[in-house]
Amino acid sequence: MCEKVIDVQNISKKFGKSSALQDVSFSISKGEIFGFLGPSGSGKTTIFEY
């Protein structure tokens, strides 16, 4: 079993009535290469500021 270095479960974030993130979950294991891609305004920065 791989050692998890980041484990995110069920994150949600709203700005007023607008949902930026809804029930987002992911994990990153030791030694894993991780990319976080998406269009402008899709919540990439928000998830890491959370």
C-alpha positions in Angstrom: 0.0 0.0 0.0 1.3 3.5 -0.9 1.8 6.1 1.7 -0.6 9.0 1.1 1.1 12.4 1.5 -2.1 14.4 0.7 -5.6 13.1 1.3 -8.5 15.5 0.5 -12.1 14.4 1.1 -15.4 16.0 0.3 -14.3 19.7 0.0 -17.0 22.2 -1.0 -16.6 25.9 -1.3 -19.2 28.6 -2.2 -18.8 32.3 -2.9 -22.3 33.7 -2.2 -24.7 31.5 -4.2 -22.0 30.3 -6.6 -20.4 26.9 -6.0 -16.7 26.9 -6.8 -16.1 23.4 -5.5 -18.6 20.7 -4.8 -17.7 17.4 -3.0 -14.2 17.2 -4.4 -12.0 14.3 -3.2 -8.5 13.1 -4.2 -5.3 11.7 -2.8 -1.6 11.9 -3.7 0.8 9.1 -2.8 4.5 9.4 -2.0 6.5 9.4 -5.3 3.4 10.1 -7.4 3.5 12.9 -10.0 0.3 14.9 -9.9 -1.1 17.4 -12.4 -4.1 19.6 -11.7 -5.6 20.9 -15.0 -8.7 22.8 -16.0 -10.1 25.8 -17.7 -9.9 29.3 -16.2 -12.4 29.7 -13.4 -12.8 26.0 -12.7 -11.5 26.2 -9.1 -7.9 25.1 -9.4 -6.5 27.9 -7.2 -9.5 27.7 -4.8 -8.9 24.1 -3.9 -5.3 24.8 -2.9 -6.1 27.9 -0.9 -8.8 26.0 1.0 
